[in-house]
Amino acid sequence: MDFILSMITRFFVLLFAIVPFWLLYIFSDFLYFILYKVFKYRVSVVRDNLKKSFPEKSKEELKKIERLSYKNLSDITVESLKAFTMSKEEIFARHKVINEDDLRYLYGKCGGIIALPNHYGNWEWGAMSCMQLEWKGVALYKPLSNKHLNTYVKRNRSRLGTQLVSIYDTARNFVENKNNKKNYVMASDQSPSNAKKAYWVDFLGRETAFLHGPELYAKKYNYPAVFIDIQRVKRGYYELYLTVLTDEPQKLKDGELTQMLASKLEEVIRKKPQDWLWSHKRWKLKRG
């Protein structure tokens, strides 16, 4: 079954390779209809997340965000498949890093950064578009259970020079590269699996568990923590903004950096909530 799923994915990758972007978004519109109207993919999860995150909004406002969030999900899905065959020039043109110069002094001072993207906008193009930055990137990822598909995805995502490293090898990779200049890309809004290791912070009006890794490694190696804000300019075009949360993480109190991250992400979400991944079971973990 894993092999069959891998072949199906390759088929759609090859199909979208020859599909121009204008036609790609016709596929996206169809996918939106299937996911939202036909299968109602995780609609109950989306509605519960939105209702609890925005208790002040009317039913009409929540319904509009819900509908637009599925349009966003559909676009991200087809764009992710298109990314397998996009050239470096295409990716850089459609996913621009706006303020790289703001970080240049940090490389000389600290030898690298920890970049903190999230499931907002097109995060899938981020691992490749970060190659616009001056130093090489290390993207930490969770390997897929389907080994055939994992090998295919990893090989493709690293074709522009990004080094993909399993999250299970995070500690070893930091040790091996402690004297090298690296951009570490660590997902910041995934739901952690361990409540005891997680940092619990205020996020969208609720006590929320955040991964401990970003703060742990930022403090241990004194790497600046940089928030990644990906904004859709228009369909198929994004701008990536870099915000330094701190360039001296070791001076912060325990949990302070994680709360800064959560607060910044909440600020971005509240401005344009439809571009976040609301189908993610973000609050499934409860404090023990």
C-alpha positions as CSV (number, residue, x, y, z in Angstrom):
1,M,0.0,0.0,0.0
2,D,2.9,2.4,0.8
3,F,4.4,1.8,-2.6
4,I,1.0,2.4,-4.3
5,L,0.5,5.7,-2.4
6,S,4.0,6.7,-3.4
7,M,3.3,6.0,-7.1
8,I,0.0,8.0,-6.9
9,T,1.9,11.0,-5.5
10,R,4.5,10.7,-8.3
11,F,1.7,10.7,-10.8
12,F,0.2,13.9,-9.6
13,V,3.7,15.5,-9.4
14,L,4.3,14.6,-13.0
15,L,0.8,15.9,-13.9
16,F,1.3,19.2,-12.2
17,A,4.8,19.6,-13.7
18,I,3.2,20.3,-17.1
19,V,0.2,22.2,-15.7
20,P,0.5,26.0,-15.9
21,F,-0.3,28.0,-12.8
22,W,-3.6,29.3,-14.1
23,L,-4.8,25.7,-14.6
24,L,-3.3,24.6,-11.3
25,Y,-5.7,26.9,-9.5
26,I,-8.7,25.4,-11.3
27,F,-7.5,22.1,-9.8
28,S,-7.4,23.8,-6.4
29,D,-10.9,25.1,-6.8
30,F,-12.1,21.6,-7.5
31,L,-10.1,20.2,-4.5
32,Y,-11.7,22.9,-2.3
33,F,-15.2,21.6,-3.4
34,I,-14.2,18.0,-2.7
35,L,-12.6,18.7,0.7
36,Y,-15.1,21.2,2.0
37,K,-18.4,20.4,0.4
38,V,-18.2,16.7,-0.3
39,F,-16.0,15.0,2.3
40,K,-16.2,17.8,4.8
41,Y,-12.6,17.1,5.8
42,R,-12.2,17.9,9.5
43,V,-14.9,20.5,9.4
44,S,-15.8,19.8,13.0
45,V,-12.2,20.4,14.1
46,V,-12.0,23.7,12.1
47,R,-15.2,25.0,13.5
48,D,-14.3,24.1,17.1
49,N,-10.9,25.7,16.8
50,L,-12.3,28.9,15.3
51,K,-15.2,29.2,17.7
52,K,-12.9,28.9,20.7
53,S,-10.2,31.1,19.3
54,F,-12.6,33.9,18.3
55,P,-15.5,33.9,20.7
56,E,-16.1,37.5,19.9
57,K,-16.9,36.9,16.2
58,S,-20.3,36.3,14.8
59,K,-21.4,33.0,13.1
60,E,-21.2,34.8,9.8
61,E,-17.7,35.9,10.4
62,L,-16.6,32.5,11.5
63,K,-18.3,30.9,8.5
64,K,-16.4,33.2,6.2
65,I,-13.0,32.4,7.8
66,E,-13.9,28.7,7.7
67,R,-14.6,28.8,4.0
68,L,-11.5,30.8,3.1
69,S,-9.3,28.5,5.2
70,Y,-10.3,25.6,3.0
71,K,-9.4,27.6,-0.1
72,N,-6.1,28.3,1.5
73,L,-5.6,24.6,2.3
74,S,-6.4,23.6,-1.3
75,D,-4.0,26.2,-2.7
76,I,-1.2,25.0,-0.4
77,T,-1.9,21.3,-1.4
78,V,-1.6,21.9,-5.1
79,E,1.3,24.3,-4.7
80,S,3.2,21.7,-2.7
81,L,2.9,19.2,-5.5
82,K,3.9,21.8,-8.0
83,A,7.0,22.5,-5.9
84,F,8.5,19.2,-6.8
85,T,9.2,20.4,-10.3
86,M,9.6,24.1,-9.9
87,S,12.9,25.7,-10.7
88,K,14.9,27.7,-8.3
89,E,14.1,30.8,-10.2
90,E,10.4,30.1,-10.1
91,I,10.4,29.5,-6.3
92,F,12.5,32.6,-5.6
93,A,10.2,34.7,-7.8
94,R,7.0,33.4,-6.1
95,H,8.3,33.2,-2.5
96,K,10.5,36.2,-1.8
97,V,12.5,36.9,1.3
98,I,11.9,40.6,1.9
99,N,14.3,41.7,4.6
100,E,17.3,39.4,4.6
101,D,19.6,42.4,5.2
102,D,18.1,42.9,8.7
103,L,19.7,39.6,9.7
104,R,23.1,39.9,8.2
105,Y,24.8,41.3,11.3
106,L,23.5,38.3,13.3
107,Y,25.5,35.8,11.2
108,G,28.7,37.6,12.1
109,K,27.7,37.9,15.8
110,C,26.2,34.5,16.4
111,G,27.2,32.2,13.6
112,G,23.7,31.4,12.5
113,I,20.0,31.6,13.4
114,I,17.1,29.4,14.3
115,A,14.2,30.3,11.9
116,L,10.8,29.5,13.2
117,P,8.1,29.0,10.5
118,N,4.6,27.8,11.2
119,H,1.6,26.5,9.3
120,Y,0.7,29.9,7.9
121,G,0.7,30.8,4.3
122,N,2.7,28.5,2.0
123,W,5.1,26.9,4.5
124,E,5.9,24.1,2.1
125,W,7.9,26.4,-0.3
126,G,9.8,27.8,2.7
127,A,12.4,25.0,3.0
128,M,13.5,25.7,-0.6
129,S,13.0,29.5,-0.7
130,C,15.3,29.9,2.4
131,M,18.2,29.2,0.0
132,Q,17.9,32.8,-0.9
133,L,19.6,33.5,2.4
134,E,23.4,33.8,2.5
135,W,24.1,30.8,4.6
136,K,23.0,27.2,4.0
137,G,19.8,25.9,5.6
138,V,19.1,22.9,7.8
139,A,15.4,22.0,7.8
140,L,14.4,19.7,10.6
141,Y,11.5,17.5,9.6
142,K,9.5,14.5,10.9
143,P,10.1,11.5,8.6
144,L,7.0,10.1,6.9
145,S,5.9,6.7,7.9
146,N,5.7,5.7,4.2
147,K,9.4,5.1,3.5
148,H,9.0,5.2,-0.3
149,L,7.3,8.5,-0.1
150,N,9.7,9.8,2.5
151,T,12.8,9.1,0.4
152,Y,11.1,10.8,-2.6
153,V,10.1,13.9,-0.7
154,K,13.4,14.2,1.1
155,R,15.4,14.0,-2.1
156,N,13.3,16.5,-3.9
157,R,13.1,19.0,-1.0
158,S,16.9,19.0,-0.7
159,R,17.6,19.5,-4.4
160,L,18.3,23.2,-4.1
161,G,20.8,22.8,-1.3
162,T,18.7,22.7,1.8
163,Q,19.9,19.9,4.2
164,L,16.9,17.9,5.5
165,V,17.6,16.4,9.0
166,S,15.2,14.1,10.9
167,I,13.9,15.7,14.1
168,Y,15.3,12.5,15.8
169,D,18.8,13.6,14.9
170,T,18.4,17.2,16.0
171,A,20.8,17.1,19.0
172,R,23.5,15.3,17.0
173,N,23.3,17.8,14.1
174,F,23.6,20.8,16.4
175,V,26.7,19.3,18.0
176,E,28.3,18.5,14.6
177,N,27.7,22.0,13.3
178,K,28.4,24.1,16.4
179,N,31.3,25.8,14.6
180,N,29.6,26.2,11.3
181,K,27.3,29.0,10.1
182,K,23.8,27.5,9.7
183,N,20.2,28.5,9.4
184,Y,18.2,26.0,11.3
185,V,14.5,25.8,10.3
186,M,12.3,24.4,13.0
187,A,8.5,24.2,12.8
188,S,7.2,26.2,15.8
189,D,3.4,25.5,15.9
190,Q,3.1,21.7,15.8
191,S,1.4,20.1,18.7
192,P,4.0,18.4,20.9
193,S,3.5,14.7,21.9
194,N,4.9,15.1,25.4
195,A,3.0,17.4,27.8
196,K,5.8,17.2,30.4
197,K,8.5,18.5,28.0
198,A,6.2,21.1,26.4
199,Y,6.1,24.8,27.2
200,W,2.6,25.9,28.2
201,V,1.8,29.4,27.2
202,D,-1.2,31.7,26.5
203,F,-2.1,31.4,22.8
204,L,-5.4,32.6,21.2
205,G,-7.1,32.8,24.6
206,R,-6.2,29.3,25.7
207,E,-3.4,27.5,27.6
208,T,-1.5,25.9,24.8
209,A,1.4,23.4,24.6
210,F,4.3,24.5,22.4
211,L,7.4,22.4,21.3
212,H,10.3,22.8,23.7
213,G,13.0,22.4,20.9
214,P,13.2,25.9,19.5
215,E,13.8,27.5,22.9
216,L,16.0,24.7,24.1
217,Y,18.4,24.9,21.2
218,A,18.3,28.7,20.9
219,K,19.4,29.0,24.5
220,K,21.9,26.1,24.5
221,Y,23.8,27.5,21.5
222,N,22.8,31.2,21.9
223,Y,21.3,31.3,18.4
224,P,19.0,34.3,17.6
225,A,15.4,33.2,17.3
226,V,13.7,34.5,14.1
227,F,10.0,34.4,13.5
228,I,9.0,33.6,9.9
229,D,5.9,35.4,8.6
230,I,4.7,34.2,5.2
231,Q,2.1,36.5,3.7
232,R,0.1,35.7,0.5
233,V,0.5,38.8,-1.8
234,K,-1.8,37.2,-4.4
235,R,-2.7,33.7,-5.5
236,G,0.6,31.9,-6.0
237,Y,2.8,34.7,-4.7
238,Y,4.2,35.1,-1.2
239,E,6.5,37.4,0.7
240,L,8.5,36.1,3.6
241,Y,9.2,38.5,6.5
242,L,11.9,37.9,9.1
243,T,11.3,39.2,12.7
244,V,14.1,38.8,15.3
245,L,12.4,37.7,18.5
246,T,15.7,37.9,20.4
247,D,19.4,37.8,19.6
248,E,20.3,37.0,23.2
249,P,18.1,34.0,24.1
250,Q,20.3,33.0,27.1
251,K,19.3,36.2,28.9
252,L,15.6,35.2,28.8
253,K,13.7,33.5,31.6
254,D,12.5,29.9,31.1
255,G,9.5,29.9,28.8
256,E,9.8,33.6,27.9
257,L,11.0,32.9,24.3
258,T,8.2,30.5,23.7
259,Q,5.7,33.0,24.9
260,M,7.2,35.6,22.6
261,L,6.9,33.2,19.7
262,A,3.3,32.4,20.5
263,S,2.3,36.0,20.9
264,K,3.9,36.9,17.5
265,L,2.1,34.1,15.8
266,E,-1.2,35.1,17.4
267,E,-0.7,38.6,16.2
268,V,-0.2,37.4,12.6
269,I,-3.2,35.0,12.8
270,R,-5.6,37.6,14.2
271,K,-4.8,39.9,11.2
272,K,-5.7,37.3,8.6
273,P,-6.9,34.1,10.3
274,Q,-7.9,32.2,7.1
275,D,-4.3,31.6,6.1
276,W,-3.5,29.4,9.2
277,L,-4.0,25.6,9.2
278,W,-7.2,25.4,11.3
279,S,-7.7,21.7,10.4
280,H,-4.7,20.9,12.6
281,K,-5.6,19.4,16.0
282,R,-3.6,22.1,17.8
283,W,-5.2,21.7,21.3
284,K,-5.4,17.9,21.6
285,L,-2.7,17.8,24.3
286,K,-3.8,18.6,27.9
287,R,-1.6,19.5,30.8
288,G,-1.2,16.5,33.1
